[in-house]
């Protein structure tokens, strides 16, 4: 939300009606761009998380690994895969399967 009002009540109202960010005029274009990028990144990350575990999904994990490799930053990866877990869910229920995974 980009607005000229500066009061705390105005900000609370704006955020309360669903604004992801609140920017007061006048603003610096660089700051506006950085905030828009942050909101977009946060939105994309939210879409890519596993709904059960809330852990990042494959795309987010790959992006993070590539970013660290390209930046020559430390990286450690642990990958777990439960083979034939569908059989467990079929026998004991998806509800119990979700509890096991969680």
Protein Blocks (a to p, Z undefined) as FASTA:
>chain_A
ZZfbfbfklmmmmmmnopabdcdddddfklmmmmmmmmmmmmmmmmmpcfklopacfklm
mmmmmmmmmnopacdddddddehklmmmmmnopklmmmmmZZ
